[in-house]
Amino acid sequence: GSRKNCSNKNKLEAVMSSFYTRLLQFAQQFQKFYTRQFSPMMEQSGLTMCEIDVLLFLANNPPYDTARDITLLRGLSKSQVSQAVDDLVAEGLLLRTPDQKDRRVVHLSITASGAPLVQRCQAIQEQCSQRLLSGLTPEEQSQFRSLLNTVLNTSIL
């Protein structure tokens, strides 16, 4: 009785351990793959991956438009975001606008000259997503996105 339960418990732990190892490994591999997809864009534009991340964050998350938002929600360091924003403003791709009510808050927006570049970056993001989900049927892709959204929205992290 209890010996069999212990054996099943050990098998379950081994499977879950393997699952977590594979999940972490996948996250690392996907990060490398994702960054590699932007290599030609980085070479053409002279932008760093961090600068591209900042532009994409702002484009993909319209209500969040401050350096603090990027730091908190994208997980980039304050110094990385600050440097990227300075460089993007200098390149004319980003605009800083002080908040009307609180001058300590500075809103960031993509300029008209930055928009085409951002659209190209979003197309690369979409290609990454399509490649990631290419082994699934359209219905499975929809289910996966839905389940992932549920997990991400209920996450305690």
N, C-alpha and C positions, 0 to 999 in steps of 0.2 A: 503494500500500500504506500507507505510514506516514502519508501525508497524510490518507487516509480515516479511519484510527484517531484522528488528532488531531482531526478534525472531529467524530467520534462522541464523543470524550472531552469536547470543548467543549460539545456538546449535553447530555451527561449532567451536566456541571458546571452548566449553565444550569438544567436541570430540578431538580437537587438544591438549587441556590441558591434557586430559586423555592419549592421544598418547604419549606426552612427558614424563608424569609421568611413563607410562609403559615402555618406552624406557630407561629411567634412571634406573628404577627398574631392568629391564632386564640386563643392563650393570653391575650393582652391583652383581646380582645373577650369571651372567656368570663368573665374576671375581672370585667369591667364588667357583663355580663349577670347573673352570679351575685349580685353586690352589689346590683344594681337589684331583684332578686327579693325581697331582704330589706328593702327600703325601708319597706313597710307595717308589717312587724314592728318595725323600729327606731322608727318613729313611735309605734306603739301601746305598746311596752314601755319606750321611752326608752333602750334599750341602743344601744351603738355596734356597728359591724360587728366590731371587734376583740373586744368582749365576747361577741358571738354566736359568733365563731370559736373562742374559748376554750371556751365551753360545748359546742359541737359537737365539738371535738377530744376533750374529756374523755368525752363520750357515745359517740363513735364508736371510741375507742381505749382500752378499759378498762385494759389493763395499764400504760398511760402516764398517770400522774396527778400529775405535779409541774410546777411552772412551768418548770423546766429542760427537761423533756420537750417542753412546748409550744414553747418557744423553739427547741430543736434540730430538732424534727420538723415543726413547722408553719411555721417560717421567720419568726416574728414577733420583733421586738426585745425584749430583756429589759425595757426601760422600758415598752413597750406592754403586755406580758404582766403585769408587776407592777401597773401602773395598773388594767388590766382586772380582775385578780384582786381587788385591794383594793375596787374598786367593786362587783363581784359578791358579795363577802362582805358588804359593807355593805348591799346590797340583799336579803340573805338567800337568794341563789340558789346560793351556793357555801359549802362548809365547808372550813376548814383543819384538818388533823389531823397532829400531829407523828408522825414515824416512831417505832415502839417501840424500835428498836435504835440509830438514828442521829438524834438530836434536830435535827441540821442539816437533815434532809430533812423537807419538809412535803408531805403528800399532800392533793390537792384532790378534793372530791366534790360532785356536784350534790345540792342539798337536795330534800326532798319538794316544797317550794313551787316549786323551779326545774324540776322534771321535766316538768310540762305545757308550759311554754314551750319546753323543749328538744325535746319531741316535735313541736311545731308547726314548729320550725326544721328538724328532720329531714325533715318532710313537704315543706318548701320545697326542701330539698336533693334529695329524691327527684324532685320536679317538674322541677328543673333537669336532672337526669340523664335523665329521660324525654324532655324536650325536646331535649336534646343527641343522643339516640340515636333520635329519632322517624323518621328517614329510613331506618332499618335494620329488617330483619325480626327477629323474636325470635331466630332462629338466628344471624344476623349480630351482633346485640347481644351474645349469649353469646360468640361468637368474639372480638369486639372487646374485651370485658371480660377475657377470658382472655389475649389477646395483650398488652393493656395491662398486666395484672398481671405477665406475664412480663418485659416491658420494665422496669417499675418495680422488680421484684425483682432484676433483674440489672444495674440501672443502676450506673454507677461514680461517680455524683454523691454 
